[in-house]
Amino acid sequence: MKRPNPVRPAIQKMHGYTPGEQPNPDQPLTKLNTNENPYPPPDQVLQAIHQAVGESLRLYPEPSSRPVREAAARAYGVTPEQVVVGNGSDDLLTMILRTFIDPSQVVAAPAPTYSLYETLTTIQGGLFQSIPWHDHLSLPIADLVESRAKVIFVVRPNAPTGHLVPLASIASLCQQTNGVVILDEAYGDFADDNGLPLLQEHENLIITRTFSKSLSLAGLRVGLGFMHPTLAAQMHKVRDSYNLDRLSQAGAVAALDNLAAFKPGVDAIRSQRKWLSEALKKRGFLVPESQANFILATVPQKGLKAEQWLSALKERGYLVRYFAGDPQLKDKLRITIGRPDEMKGFLAVVDQLL
Ligand SMILES: Cc1ncc(COP(=O)(O)O)c(C=O)c1O
């Protein structure tokens, strides 16, 4: 007997999200492809995780990650009731769509942007609308409002362009839309400012942060969402019951209580970002200013195409990111900023290939 395919049509049709390659650890590759931090987490964090390994692992963790919410409140001057914790910020994005999006409702974002938004919207049964950035990458506020989206995602600094829209544009979008604005600050700690001060004035604003970039903990999977307490209370209903394990909660609290320990790494990345941008510009790449821990470089018109750069760099030990499916990005490479020795090595290989 031939049974009908039980898989939802939307899932059959969609392509799953393709994360950047995570090579086998014994491959001698320098990873400049997934915007991880090149510096290890500080000892305080590693010790806290070690201390959490023990007999208490037989018990479930605190369901709402209360210790992490309290540490976040201390670190960022908010209340624990304004914080929702995710298993990575991707988990928060899923929770956001579960909370606000019914089937066929619209989710919008200026494009290009983080491609996971579209994947998660499709899984939720929503309709995703890509709205092109305006000239000079300014925020297309009127188009986003007119899309009647219930959820609007804006990354700041944006991925993969690295540019920073003015906070006034975010405030204006929050005022004009009837939907919820998600300010994804995955890379916010590498930028000159951030949107937290806007939270007080805008009840339809949610800010998401990750521990995967500036806090060197991509492997721990922790993200924070900041929002009005009434929205947070609803988000807690759709959370997986125990979405953050005991080890992650211990590490996250230690990271938040020791934020100053991450600053030297962030400062080094910001200065290497400038150094690499200038060096590539001198070699004919177009490199717009980035406020993130990566740059988006357009390859020189003469010579290798971006896709050829990707494979030539990989053969020589450097993994960067190329977005094959996006015509707007076809001549561009996204390069994560690494340590000074990694950046010098990378540039030496670029020189060989030019
Ligand atoms: C814009 C943006 N948001 C969110 C994430 C996800 O971060 P996390 O590791 O916390 O799930 C990423 C990861 O690359 C990202 O680029």
Ligand as a Chemical Component Dictionary entry (heavy atoms), coordinates in Angstrom:
data_LIG
# 
_chem_comp.id                   LIG 
_chem_comp.type                 NON-POLYMER 
_chem_comp.pdbx_formal_charge   0 
_chem_comp.three_letter_code    LIG 
# 
loop_
_chem_comp_atom.comp_id 
_chem_comp_atom.atom_id 
_chem_comp_atom.alt_atom_id 
_chem_comp_atom.type_symbol 
_chem_comp_atom.charge 
_chem_comp_atom.model_Cartn_x 
_chem_comp_atom.model_Cartn_y 
_chem_comp_atom.model_Cartn_z 
_chem_comp_atom.pdbx_ordinal 
LIG C1 C1 C 0 22.556 37.857 12.588 1  
LIG C2 C2 C 0 22.678 36.632 13.395 2  
LIG N1 N1 N 0 21.758 36.375 14.331 3  
LIG C3 C3 C 0 21.844 35.267 15.089 4  
LIG C4 C4 C 0 22.854 34.362 14.927 5  
LIG C5 C5 C 0 22.834 33.102 15.741 6  
LIG O1 O1 O 0 23.628 33.105 16.816 7  
LIG P1 P1 P 0 23.580 31.939 17.891 8  
LIG O2 O2 O 0 24.880 31.243 17.784 9  
LIG O3 O3 O 0 23.394 32.644 19.188 10 
LIG O4 O4 O 0 22.409 31.042 17.604 11 
LIG C6 C6 C 0 23.846 34.591 13.972 12 
LIG C7 C7 C 0 24.923 33.608 13.784 13 
LIG O5 O5 O 0 25.762 33.673 12.962 14 
LIG C8 C8 C 0 23.753 35.748 13.197 15 
LIG O6 O6 O 0 24.653 36.017 12.231 16 
# 
loop_
_chem_comp_bond.comp_id 
_chem_comp_bond.atom_id_1 
_chem_comp_bond.atom_id_2 
_chem_comp_bond.value_order 
_chem_comp_bond.pdbx_ordinal 
LIG C1 C2 SING 1  
LIG C2 N1 SING 2  
LIG C2 C8 DOUB 3  
LIG N1 C3 DOUB 4  
LIG C3 C4 SING 5  
LIG C4 C5 SING 6  
LIG C4 C6 DOUB 7  
LIG C5 O1 SING 8  
LIG O1 P1 SING 9  
LIG P1 O2 DOUB 10 
LIG P1 O3 SING 11 
LIG P1 O4 SING 12 
LIG C6 C7 SING 13 
LIG C6 C8 SING 14 
LIG C7 O5 DOUB 15 
LIG C8 O6 SING 16 
# 
